[in-house]
Each structure stands twice: as structure tokens, then as C-alpha cells.
Amino acid sequence: MAMIEIFVPDIGDFDEVTVIEFMVKVGDTVKADQSLITVESDKASMEIPSSAAGVVKEIKVKMGDKVKQGSLVLMLEVAGAAEVKTAVAPAAAAQVAPASVAPVPLAAAAPIAVAGPVDVRVPDIGDFKDVAVIELMVKVGDTVKLEQSLLTVESDKASMEIPSSAAGVVKEIKAKVGDKVNVGDLVLVLEGVAGAAPAPAAAPAAVAAAPATPAAAQASVAAAAAAPAAVAVPAHAPGGTTLGLPHASPSVRKFARELGVPLNEVKGSGLKGRITEADVQGFTRSVMSGAVQTLAIAAQAKASGSNDGAGLGLIPWPKVDFAKFGPIERKELSRIKKISGANLLRNAVMIPAVTNHDDADITDLEAFRVSTNKENEKSGIKVTMLAFLIKACVAALKKFPEFNSSLDGDALIYKQYYHIGFAADTPNGLVVPVIKDADKKGIFQISTEMGELAKKARDGKLGPADMSGATFTISSLGGIGGRYFTPIINAPEVAILGVCKSQMEPVWDGKAFQPRLMLPLSLTWDHRVIDGAAAARFNVYLGQILGDFRRVLL
């Protein structure tokens, strides 16, 4: 038995990456190519594989460490060697691999000049198989540079950009969005190539049983340079301009998507301009304070003024000198209305929305609510009908899960959590705080959280986390009045419930008219996901729960 050192191989165009996960511990037996640690760059998470099989004797890095090509990861005890050996050379040309250890032939190091068509294939992307193509970053006819990113793939752990191994003009694209690809799969064909690098060779090998000659070892080391896992990329924006793709880790990208933050408008403060979670939060605060506008908000503001509406094929917005008809006063929109306006316009235009109107008998529930508040008046907690509505909606969402879903391209994402948003009226406009995990909370806890969130909304102190993650929204006008209305769906949700002020009405019970307290319900739903029959059943079931709240227990 002997010890060998496992180093970080060539991980592409990165100076340093951060260790974010350990996948083995001291004493574990690992196989060749088994992942040891996960590292994260400014653009992707990657798993570092073992180049040999053996037993982990000592781990040389810790969580949060910065590592790069050649950094020592761990010490491995292997069979068939007599002394400490190097499994992966810290630098490809710096040393010769020991005779008893097979080096890591991932890809050829030196680019070569090639004329004519060249196949570009998926390089070694680590311990991933059948990764999905989620974005194409070039099109036929585009001129690409060596190591320019061509497409983005996504595994169950990370998003990665696949770079070009050559420079030239894209003649044919062999992959499409949704395809599953692996190492060596053909991505596209280039024409007029210069600086092409051969396709990746086999994965790292285990310790060789037979000794190798020095000449062979030197030749192997010279070839031990890995293909880049992810490279800083120019991406093509609409209109033919070229933009730098935002640098952010998959976790930050997910966080930005949840908040609706356009990453290409966020300035990164991390290494090489990397966008951090703090940058996303700071951008959101700036937008909320009115210090900056997103491009979407600016476009909506323009549309409400002098935009010609050409992007939607509309006739020009009317330009009128209102002062010639009489006295006027001009006031700027509040920052909340500026922010919400762009989203409302998009949702109203893009979602094929339909509204069902119904009434729910809440006579008994209102009596129970009043008596509950009287019994608990010393606690200071006041239960509102909206708290009962939230619990009733959770029960209905569980029975009809498509209402608790979101569209993602051609797929439907069914959420296993129940975060309910409720519209809160403030002096500056409408905001939507969110009650998280409403299915796990009682009426009193929901009422308490609603009161706290409503106060923060009135004081202008709601944070991004307070308003993100909703799966379904309730817009209540119960304290104001009205009968029915059509609320706009809050994308990416697929439905929203509008409620108005309840009123006493005569209801026929089969023998006589009885005075009953009726609550108007207006359910707006996305017809791409939900059909009329499902919407009617949802409303009926919701009315049944509100009529007899014991059904929540069923």
C-alpha cells in the first residue's frame, strides 16, 4: 500500500474556485472518477473527480477554501505503489507523471489550425450524464471565437456553459433545447476554423499496474490539460448586439429568478464581476426605493407616455395636450406603481385569463370568527375573514394541485409547498406580502403574520423575501365594498382569487327564504393550464369549505 496525492485538474479558464461541498470523508473507499468535492466558480458548480481508486487517508482542503489547478485535494492510499506518487500533475508541463501512475488525458493542450468543417463536441463535464440543453447561445451563421460558449446545459446539480473548441462560422447546429447530451456528443459544425482543439479523450484512469517508460510518461503529461468547463462568454442579444453573459452561480441565478430580477442589469461585486446574492438584494432595494429602473419598467413607462407600441403591433399611444381643455396637475407615479406596472402589463397581455364568479355562504363561519375574537380579545390577536380564506384556499389547492403550479416552457411545475400572497393596500400603492407554508400554520399564527406584514407594507419596510415565492394570491376588497371584479394573475402563478364585501341576502332553503351572509368570489385563472370545468369545481369546493369549515380537516 502507498500514498498518492490527488490534485485539482485543469478546470478551464478560472483562477480560483470555492469549495462548497465534501462528497467523501477520511476512511471512505473511492473509485476512479468518483467525485470528491464540489467547487463553485462565478458561472458554474463543478465536481472534482478522483483520478485513482483507493482509501481516503487525509483531506487537504476545507469548506470555503479557494483552490485552482494543481491545488492538493487529498491523500489517497492505493495498492500497487511503493512510495508517494502524484496522481494529477499540478501543471501539465511542470513535471513528469510517476512511472506507476496513469495521468489524466482529458484533452489536448495545444490548439491546431484546421481548414474546412470541424465537429465541435461536448468536452469532459465531470461526473454528469444526460445533461439537458436549456439554452442555445449561437445560431447558424454566427462567427464564434475559440472557447466562446455555445450552449448551456443543466444537470440536477448545476448549470454549465459548453465552450467551443475552435474558432469559425457556425454551419450547422446538432443540438436543440431539451436534448440530453453527454461527453463526446456532437454539438455543432464549424466552417473556416482556426485554432481548433481535438475532442476530449477518455476520463481519468486508475493507477496503472505495469510501470511506464519515462518517455511515455512525459508524452502523457504533455496531453494532460482539461477542456474548459465554463468560459466567460459573449451572448447574442435581440437585435444582433453582443452582451456579456451575467456571471452568477446557479444558486444566485435561482434567487434572482424568484425575485424577478434581470441579472443582465445587476452589477456584480464579486471576483471578475461575479454577481452575488447581496448584489441581487441591493438591486431590488434600489428598484423599490426608486433609485434605479429596470429596463422593463422603463419600457412600460415609455409605453404609458409616447411609445408607439410597435413591439406589440399596436397603434401609437395618443399624445394629447390636456391643458387646452382645462386646468391640469401632473404627478409622477409612485415607485411601487412604476415597478408593478410593467408586471401587470406583461401579465395582462401574455396570460389568457378567464374569471369565474360565485358566492359562498359564510354565515356560520362569520359567527364563529366573531365568537373566537371575543374569547381571545385579551390576547390582542384579531382574526379576520382573510385568515380563514387562506386556510380554505390551501385545502382547495391540495385537492386541485394544478392551481398550485407554474408553467415552465412546455412543462408544468407542481409545487409541494403552499405560500399564499395577499394584496395589501398602502398609501403608495398595492403590494403583495406572502404567508409562507400556510398549510403548516393555524388561524392565529396566520392572523399574527398578516398583521405584521401589513404593518411593514404600510411603513414601506417589506423586503424582497417578504414578497417572493407565492404559489397563489388572494386580493381582498372586503373592507371597501363592491360586488365582483377581475384581478390580474400574478405570474408565474396560474390563478388568483378576488373577494369583495360580504352582504346579507335572502337564500332559498327549499321551504323559505333565509337571511344568509354571502361572500362574492372571483377566481381568475390561466386557460393554458386550467380549463373551465376545473375552475368551476375549485370555486364550488372553496364555497363548501367556507360554508362548513370542518371540511378543512378532511
C-alpha positions as CSV (number, residue, x, y, z in Angstrom):
1,M,0.0,0.0,0.0
2,A,1.3,3.5,-0.7
3,M,0.0,7.1,-0.7
4,I,-0.7,9.3,-3.8
5,E,-1.7,12.9,-4.0
6,I,-4.9,14.0,-5.7
7,F,-4.7,17.4,-7.3
8,V,-7.3,19.7,-8.9
9,P,-7.1,19.1,-12.6
10,D,-7.4,21.7,-15.3
11,I,-10.9,23.2,-14.7
12,G,-10.8,25.7,-17.5
13,D,-10.5,29.5,-17.6
14,F,-10.7,30.0,-13.8
15,D,-8.0,31.3,-11.4
16,E,-9.7,30.2,-8.2
17,V,-12.9,28.3,-7.3
18,T,-14.5,27.9,-3.9
19,V,-15.0,24.5,-2.2
20,I,-18.7,24.3,-1.4
21,E,-19.3,20.6,-0.6
22,F,-17.4,17.5,0.5
23,M,-18.6,14.2,-1.0
24,V,-16.2,11.9,0.8
25,K,-14.6,11.7,4.3
26,V,-11.5,10.2,5.8
27,G,-11.7,6.4,5.6
28,D,-14.0,6.2,2.6
29,T,-13.1,3.9,-0.2
30,V,-13.4,5.7,-3.6
31,K,-13.4,4.6,-7.2
32,A,-11.6,6.2,-10.1
33,D,-13.7,9.0,-11.5
34,Q,-15.8,9.2,-8.2
35,S,-16.5,12.8,-7.2
36,L,-14.6,14.1,-4.2
37,I,-15.6,17.7,-3.7
38,T,-17.8,20.3,-5.3
39,V,-16.4,23.7,-6.3
40,E,-18.2,26.8,-7.5
41,S,-16.9,29.4,-9.9
42,D,-18.5,32.6,-11.0
43,K,-20.5,30.7,-13.6
44,A,-21.0,27.0,-12.6
45,S,-20.7,24.4,-9.9
46,M,-18.3,21.5,-10.7
47,E,-17.5,18.2,-9.1
48,I,-13.8,17.3,-8.9
49,P,-13.3,13.6,-9.6
50,S,-10.7,11.2,-8.2
51,S,-8.1,10.1,-10.7
52,A,-7.4,6.9,-8.9
53,A,-9.1,4.3,-6.7
54,G,-8.2,3.9,-3.0
55,V,-8.9,4.8,0.6
56,V,-9.1,8.5,1.7
57,K,-6.4,9.0,4.3
58,E,-6.2,12.8,4.6
59,I,-8.3,15.7,3.2
60,K,-6.1,18.7,2.5
61,V,-8.9,21.3,1.9
62,K,-11.8,22.6,3.9
63,M,-15.1,24.2,3.2
64,G,-14.8,27.7,1.8
65,D,-11.2,27.3,0.6
66,K,-10.1,28.8,-2.7
67,V,-8.5,26.2,-5.0
68,K,-7.2,26.1,-8.5
69,Q,-5.5,23.8,-11.0
70,G,-2.7,21.9,-9.1
71,S,-4.1,22.5,-5.6
72,L,-3.8,19.4,-3.4
73,V,-7.2,18.0,-2.6
74,L,-6.5,14.8,-0.5
75,M,-4.1,11.9,0.1
76,L,-5.2,8.5,-1.2
77,E,-3.9,5.2,-0.1
78,V,-3.7,2.8,-3.1
79,A,-2.5,-0.6,-3.8
80,G,0.4,-1.4,-6.2
81,A,2.8,1.5,-5.5
82,A,5.8,1.8,-3.1
83,E,6.0,5.5,-2.4
84,V,4.1,8.8,-2.5
85,K,3.1,9.5,-6.1
86,T,1.4,12.3,-7.9
87,A,-2.0,11.3,-9.4
88,V,-2.5,14.6,-11.3
89,A,0.3,17.0,-12.1
90,P,-0.2,20.5,-10.7
91,A,0.8,22.0,-14.0
92,A,0.8,20.0,-17.2
93,A,4.3,20.9,-18.3
94,A,5.9,21.2,-14.9
95,Q,6.6,17.6,-14.0
96,V,6.6,14.1,-15.3
97,A,4.0,11.6,-14.1
98,P,5.5,8.8,-11.9
99,A,6.0,5.6,-13.7
100,S,3.4,3.7,-11.7
101,V,0.6,6.2,-12.1
102,A,-1.5,6.8,-15.3
103,P,-2.0,10.5,-15.9
104,V,-5.3,12.2,-16.7
105,P,-5.6,12.5,-20.5
106,L,-8.7,14.9,-20.7
107,A,-8.0,16.9,-23.8
108,A,-5.1,18.0,-26.0
109,A,-3.4,21.2,-24.7
110,A,-2.2,22.8,-27.9
111,P,-4.7,24.2,-30.4
112,I,-4.1,23.5,-34.1
113,A,-5.1,25.2,-37.3
114,V,-7.7,23.4,-39.4
115,A,-9.3,24.3,-42.7
116,G,-12.8,23.1,-43.6
117,P,-15.7,21.7,-41.5
118,V,-14.9,20.8,-37.9
119,D,-17.1,18.9,-35.5
120,V,-17.5,20.5,-32.0
121,R,-18.4,18.1,-29.3
122,V,-19.3,18.2,-25.6
123,P,-16.0,18.2,-23.6
124,D,-15.4,16.4,-20.3
125,I,-18.0,18.0,-18.0
126,G,-17.2,15.9,-14.9
127,D,-19.4,13.2,-13.3
128,F,-22.6,14.2,-15.2
129,K,-24.6,12.1,-17.7
130,D,-27.6,13.0,-19.8
131,V,-27.5,16.8,-19.1
132,A,-30.3,18.8,-20.6
133,V,-29.7,21.6,-23.1
134,I,-31.5,24.6,-21.7
135,E,-30.2,27.4,-23.9
136,L,-28.6,27.9,-27.3
137,M,-26.2,30.9,-27.3
138,V,-25.3,31.0,-31.0
139,K,-27.2,30.5,-34.3
140,V,-26.3,29.3,-37.8
141,G,-24.1,32.0,-39.5
142,D,-22.6,33.3,-36.2
143,T,-18.9,33.7,-36.0
144,V,-17.5,32.3,-32.8
145,K,-14.2,32.5,-31.1
146,L,-12.1,29.8,-29.5
147,E,-13.6,29.0,-26.1
148,Q,-16.7,31.1,-26.7
149,S,-19.8,29.5,-25.1
150,L,-22.1,27.7,-27.5
151,L,-24.9,26.4,-25.3
152,T,-25.9,26.0,-21.6
153,V,-26.7,22.6,-20.1
154,E,-28.2,21.8,-16.8
155,S,-27.8,18.8,-14.6
156,D,-29.6,18.1,-11.3
157,K,-26.9,20.0,-9.5
158,A,-25.6,22.8,-11.8
159,S,-25.8,24.8,-14.9
160,M,-22.8,24.8,-17.2
161,E,-21.8,26.5,-20.4
162,I,-20.2,24.4,-23.2
163,P,-17.4,26.3,-24.9
164,S,-16.2,26.0,-28.5
165,S,-13.0,24.1,-29.1
166,A,-12.4,26.0,-32.3
167,A,-13.0,29.4,-34.0
168,G,-15.1,29.7,-37.1
169,V,-18.6,30.2,-38.6
170,V,-21.5,28.1,-37.3
171,K,-22.7,26.0,-40.3
172,E,-25.0,23.5,-38.5
173,I,-26.3,23.1,-35.0
174,K,-26.8,19.5,-34.0
175,A,-28.4,20.0,-30.6
176,K,-31.7,21.7,-29.7
177,V,-33.2,22.9,-26.4
178,G,-34.4,20.0,-24.4
179,D,-31.9,17.4,-25.8
180,K,-30.0,15.2,-23.4
181,V,-26.2,15.3,-24.2
182,N,-23.1,13.5,-22.8
183,V,-19.3,13.8,-23.2
184,G,-18.4,13.4,-26.9
185,D,-21.8,14.2,-28.3
186,L,-21.8,16.4,-31.4
187,V,-22.9,20.0,-30.7
188,L,-22.4,21.8,-34.0
189,V,-20.3,22.0,-37.1
190,L,-18.0,25.0,-37.8
191,E,-16.6,26.2,-41.1
192,G,-13.3,28.1,-41.7
193,V,-11.8,27.1,-38.4
194,A,-8.6,28.3,-36.9
195,G,-7.3,27.3,-33.5
196,A,-9.2,24.0,-33.1
197,A,-8.6,21.7,-30.2
198,P,-9.2,18.0,-30.6
199,A,-12.2,16.4,-28.8
200,P,-11.7,15.2,-25.3
201,A,-10.1,11.9,-24.6
202,A,-11.0,9.3,-22.1
203,A,-11.8,10.0,-18.4
204,P,-9.1,9.9,-15.7
205,A,-7.7,6.4,-15.4
206,A,-6.9,4.4,-12.2
207,V,-3.3,3.6,-11.1
208,A,-1.5,1.6,-13.7
209,A,-0.4,-1.9,-12.7
210,A,2.6,-2.0,-15.1
211,P,5.4,0.6,-14.9
212,A,5.6,3.1,-17.8
213,T,8.7,4.3,-19.6
214,P,9.8,7.9,-18.9
215,A,9.2,8.8,-22.5
216,A,5.7,7.6,-22.3
217,A,5.1,9.3,-19.0
218,Q,6.3,12.6,-20.5
219,A,4.1,12.3,-23.5
220,S,1.1,11.6,-21.3
221,V,1.8,14.6,-19.1
222,A,2.1,16.9,-22.1
223,A,-1.5,15.9,-23.0
224,A,-3.0,16.3,-19.5
225,A,-4.9,19.6,-20.0
226,A,-8.7,19.5,-19.4
227,A,-11.2,21.2,-21.6
228,P,-12.7,24.4,-20.1
229,A,-15.8,23.7,-18.0
230,A,-17.2,27.2,-18.4
231,V,-15.8,30.3,-20.0
232,A,-16.7,34.0,-19.9
233,V,-18.9,34.3,-22.9
234,P,-20.3,36.9,-25.2
235,A,-24.0,36.1,-25.8
236,H,-26.1,37.5,-28.6
237,A,-28.9,39.8,-27.5
238,P,-32.0,40.6,-29.6
239,G,-31.2,43.0,-32.3
240,G,-27.8,41.5,-33.0
241,T,-25.9,43.3,-30.3
242,T,-23.3,41.4,-28.2
243,L,-23.6,41.4,-24.5
244,G,-21.5,39.8,-21.7
245,L,-23.5,37.0,-20.1
246,P,-24.1,37.8,-16.4
247,H,-21.6,36.0,-14.2
248,A,-23.5,34.3,-11.4
249,S,-23.6,30.9,-9.7
250,P,-26.7,28.6,-10.2
251,S,-27.9,29.4,-6.7
252,V,-27.8,33.2,-7.3
253,R,-29.5,32.7,-10.7
254,K,-32.3,30.8,-9.0
255,F,-32.6,33.5,-6.3
256,A,-32.8,36.2,-9.0
257,R,-35.5,34.3,-10.9
258,E,-37.6,34.0,-7.7
259,L,-37.4,37.8,-7.2
260,G,-37.9,38.6,-10.9
261,V,-34.5,40.4,-11.1
262,P,-33.0,40.7,-14.6
263,L,-29.4,39.6,-14.0
264,N,-28.1,41.4,-17.0
265,E,-28.9,44.7,-15.3
266,V,-27.2,43.9,-12.0
267,K,-23.6,45.0,-11.4
268,G,-21.5,42.2,-9.8
269,S,-19.2,43.0,-6.9
270,G,-17.5,39.6,-6.7
271,L,-14.4,38.2,-8.4
272,K,-14.2,39.2,-12.1
273,G,-17.6,41.0,-11.8
274,R,-19.4,37.9,-10.3
275,I,-23.0,38.7,-9.2
276,T,-23.5,37.7,-5.6
277,E,-26.8,37.3,-3.6
278,A,-26.1,40.6,-1.9
279,D,-25.9,42.3,-5.3
280,V,-29.3,40.9,-6.2
281,Q,-30.7,42.1,-2.9
282,G,-29.1,45.5,-3.4
283,F,-30.5,45.9,-6.9
284,T,-34.0,45.0,-5.6
285,R,-33.7,47.6,-2.8
286,S,-32.6,50.2,-5.3
287,V,-35.6,49.5,-7.6
288,M,-38.0,49.6,-4.6
289,S,-36.6,52.9,-3.5
290,G,-36.9,54.4,-7.0
291,A,-33.1,54.9,-7.2
292,V,-33.0,52.8,-10.4
293,Q,-35.4,51.5,-13.0
294,T,-35.2,48.1,-14.7
295,L,-35.3,48.1,-18.5
296,A,-38.8,46.6,-18.3
297,I,-40.1,49.4,-16.0
298,A,-38.5,52.0,-18.3
299,A,-40.2,50.4,-21.3
300,Q,-43.6,50.3,-19.5
301,A,-43.2,54.0,-18.5
302,K,-42.4,54.8,-22.1
303,A,-45.5,52.9,-23.3
304,S,-47.7,54.9,-20.9
305,G,-46.3,58.0,-22.5
306,S,-45.0,58.3,-26.0
307,N,-44.2,54.8,-27.1
308,D,-45.6,53.8,-30.4
309,G,-46.4,50.3,-29.3
310,A,-44.6,48.8,-32.3
311,G,-43.3,45.9,-30.3
312,L,-46.8,44.6,-29.8
313,G,-48.1,45.7,-33.1
314,L,-50.3,48.4,-31.6
315,I,-51.2,51.8,-32.9
316,P,-49.3,54.8,-31.3
317,W,-50.3,55.9,-27.8
318,P,-52.4,59.0,-28.1
319,K,-50.4,62.2,-27.5
320,V,-52.8,64.9,-26.2
321,D,-52.3,68.4,-24.8
322,F,-54.8,68.1,-22.0
323,A,-54.1,71.6,-20.8
324,K,-56.0,73.0,-23.8
325,F,-59.2,71.6,-22.4
326,G,-58.9,72.9,-18.9
327,P,-56.7,73.1,-15.8
328,I,-54.4,70.1,-15.1
329,E,-52.0,68.9,-12.4
330,R,-49.2,66.4,-13.2
331,K,-47.9,63.9,-10.6
332,E,-45.3,61.2,-11.1
333,L,-46.4,57.6,-10.4
334,S,-45.2,56.2,-7.1
335,R,-42.3,53.9,-7.2
336,I,-44.5,50.9,-6.3
337,K,-46.8,51.6,-9.3
338,K,-43.8,52.0,-11.6
339,I,-42.4,48.6,-10.5
340,S,-45.8,46.8,-10.6
341,G,-46.9,48.5,-13.8
342,A,-44.5,46.6,-16.0
343,N,-45.5,43.2,-14.5
344,L,-49.2,44.0,-14.7
345,L,-48.9,44.9,-18.3
346,R,-47.0,41.8,-19.2
347,N,-49.4,39.5,-17.3
348,A,-52.5,41.1,-18.8
349,V,-51.1,40.8,-22.3
350,M,-49.5,37.4,-22.1
351,I,-51.9,35.3,-20.0
352,P,-55.2,34.1,-21.5
353,A,-57.1,34.9,-18.3
354,V,-60.7,33.8,-17.6
355,T,-62.8,34.7,-14.5
356,N,-65.4,32.7,-12.7
357,H,-67.8,34.5,-10.3
358,D,-69.5,32.7,-7.4
359,D,-70.9,33.3,-3.9
360,A,-70.0,31.5,-0.7
361,D,-72.3,31.3,2.4
362,I,-70.2,32.4,5.3
363,T,-73.0,32.9,7.8
364,D,-71.8,30.2,10.3
365,L,-68.1,31.0,9.7
366,E,-68.6,34.7,10.5
367,A,-70.4,33.8,13.7
368,F,-67.5,31.5,14.6
369,R,-65.0,34.3,13.8
370,V,-66.8,36.8,15.9
371,S,-67.1,34.5,18.9
372,T,-63.4,33.4,18.6
373,N,-62.3,37.1,18.7
374,K,-64.5,37.7,21.7
375,E,-63.0,34.7,23.5
376,N,-59.4,35.8,22.7
377,E,-59.8,39.6,23.0
378,K,-57.2,39.8,25.8
379,S,-54.5,38.2,23.6
380,G,-54.5,41.1,21.2
381,I,-54.9,38.9,18.2
382,K,-57.8,39.8,15.9
383,V,-58.8,37.1,13.5
384,T,-60.0,38.3,10.1
385,M,-62.0,36.5,7.5
386,L,-59.0,36.6,5.2
387,A,-57.1,34.3,7.6
388,F,-59.9,31.7,7.2
389,L,-59.8,32.3,3.4
390,I,-56.1,31.5,3.3
391,K,-56.6,28.2,5.1
392,A,-59.6,27.4,2.9
393,C,-57.6,28.1,-0.3
394,V,-54.8,25.8,0.9
395,A,-57.3,23.0,1.2
396,A,-58.7,23.7,-2.3
397,L,-55.1,23.9,-3.7
398,K,-54.4,20.5,-2.2
399,K,-57.5,19.0,-3.9
400,F,-56.8,20.7,-7.2
401,P,-53.0,20.8,-7.5
402,E,-52.9,22.4,-11.0
403,F,-53.9,25.7,-9.3
404,N,-50.7,25.5,-7.2
405,S,-48.5,25.1,-10.3
406,S,-46.5,27.2,-12.7
407,L,-45.7,26.9,-16.4
408,D,-42.1,26.3,-17.4
409,G,-41.9,26.2,-21.2
410,D,-43.9,23.1,-22.2
411,A,-43.7,21.6,-18.6
412,L,-45.9,22.2,-15.6
413,I,-44.2,22.6,-12.2
414,Y,-46.3,21.3,-9.4
415,K,-45.3,22.8,-6.1
416,Q,-45.3,20.8,-2.9
417,Y,-45.5,23.9,-0.7
418,Y,-48.3,26.5,-0.1
419,H,-47.2,30.1,0.1
420,I,-50.2,32.4,-0.1
421,G,-49.8,36.0,-1.2
422,F,-52.4,38.6,-0.1
423,A,-52.8,42.0,-1.6
424,A,-52.2,44.9,0.8
425,D,-53.2,48.4,0.1
426,T,-50.7,51.1,1.1
427,P,-50.5,54.9,0.7
428,N,-48.0,54.3,-2.1
429,G,-49.9,51.5,-3.9
430,L,-50.6,47.8,-3.8
431,V,-48.1,45.3,-2.6
432,V,-48.4,41.5,-2.1
433,P,-46.8,40.1,1.1
434,V,-46.6,36.3,1.3
435,I,-47.6,33.9,4.1
436,K,-45.0,31.1,3.8
437,D,-46.1,27.4,4.5
438,A,-49.7,28.4,5.2
439,D,-50.6,24.7,5.3
440,K,-48.5,24.3,8.4
441,K,-49.9,27.2,10.4
442,G,-53.1,27.8,12.4
443,I,-55.5,30.6,12.1
444,F,-54.0,32.6,15.0
445,Q,-50.5,32.3,13.6
446,I,-51.6,33.4,10.1
447,S,-53.5,36.3,11.6
448,T,-50.4,37.4,13.5
449,E,-48.2,37.2,10.5
450,M,-50.7,39.0,8.3
451,G,-50.8,41.9,10.8
452,E,-47.0,42.1,11.0
453,L,-46.6,42.0,7.2
454,A,-49.4,44.6,6.6
455,K,-47.7,47.0,9.0
456,K,-44.4,46.5,7.3
457,A,-46.1,47.2,4.0
458,R,-47.7,50.4,5.3
459,D,-44.3,51.5,6.6
460,G,-42.6,50.7,3.4
461,K,-40.3,48.2,5.1
462,L,-41.2,45.0,3.2
463,G,-38.1,43.2,2.0
464,P,-37.8,41.0,-1.1
465,A,-38.1,37.8,0.9
466,D,-41.5,39.1,2.3
467,M,-42.9,39.3,-1.2
468,S,-41.4,36.3,-3.1
469,G,-42.3,32.7,-3.5
470,A,-46.1,32.9,-3.6
471,T,-47.9,30.0,-5.2
472,F,-51.4,31.5,-5.1
473,T,-52.7,35.1,-4.3
474,I,-55.8,36.5,-2.7
475,S,-56.9,40.0,-3.5
476,S,-59.5,41.2,-1.0
477,L,-61.6,44.3,-1.3
478,G,-63.8,43.2,1.6
479,G,-63.1,46.3,3.7
480,I,-64.1,48.6,0.9
481,G,-67.1,47.2,-1.0
482,G,-68.0,46.2,-4.5
483,R,-69.5,43.0,-5.8
484,Y,-67.2,41.2,-8.3
485,F,-64.0,42.1,-10.2
486,T,-61.4,40.5,-12.4
487,P,-58.0,40.5,-10.7
488,I,-54.8,40.1,-12.8
489,I,-52.9,36.9,-12.3
490,N,-49.5,37.4,-10.6
491,A,-47.2,35.4,-12.9
492,P,-45.7,32.8,-12.6
493,E,-48.8,31.8,-10.6
494,V,-51.7,30.4,-12.6
495,A,-54.6,31.7,-10.6
496,I,-55.7,34.5,-8.2
497,L,-58.8,34.8,-6.0
498,G,-60.6,38.1,-5.7
499,V,-63.1,38.6,-2.9
500,C,-65.4,41.6,-2.2
501,K,-67.5,42.7,0.8
502,S,-70.0,40.1,2.1
503,Q,-73.6,41.1,2.4
504,M,-76.9,39.6,3.7
505,E,-79.1,38.1,1.1
506,P,-82.3,36.0,1.0
507,V,-81.4,32.4,0.1
508,W,-84.0,29.8,-0.6
509,D,-83.5,26.7,1.6
510,G,-86.2,24.6,-0.1
511,K,-89.1,25.9,2.0
512,A,-88.5,29.5,2.6
513,F,-86.0,32.4,2.0
514,Q,-83.5,32.7,4.8
515,P,-81.1,35.6,5.5
516,R,-77.6,34.4,4.8
517,L,-74.3,36.2,4.7
518,M,-72.9,35.8,1.2
519,L,-69.2,36.4,0.2
520,P,-68.6,37.2,-3.5
521,L,-65.7,35.2,-5.0
522,S,-63.9,36.0,-8.3
523,L,-61.5,33.3,-9.4
524,T,-59.2,34.3,-12.4
525,W,-57.2,31.5,-14.0
526,D,-54.8,30.9,-16.8
527,H,-56.5,29.0,-19.5
528,R,-53.3,27.5,-20.8
529,V,-53.1,25.4,-17.6
530,I,-56.7,25.3,-16.3
531,D,-60.0,24.6,-18.0
532,G,-63.4,25.9,-17.2
533,A,-64.7,22.7,-15.5
534,A,-61.7,22.6,-13.1
535,A,-62.2,26.3,-12.3
536,A,-65.9,25.7,-11.5
537,R,-65.1,22.7,-9.3
538,F,-62.4,24.7,-7.5
539,N,-64.9,27.6,-6.7
540,V,-67.6,25.2,-5.7
541,Y,-65.3,23.3,-3.4
542,L,-63.9,26.5,-1.9
543,G,-67.5,27.6,-1.2
544,Q,-68.3,24.3,0.5
545,I,-65.3,24.8,2.8
546,L,-66.3,28.3,3.7
547,G,-69.8,27.1,4.3
548,D,-68.7,24.3,6.7
549,F,-65.1,24.9,7.8
550,R,-64.9,21.4,9.3
551,R,-64.1,20.2,5.7
552,V,-60.6,21.6,6.2
553,L,-60.0,18.6,8.4
554,L,-61.0,16.1,5.8
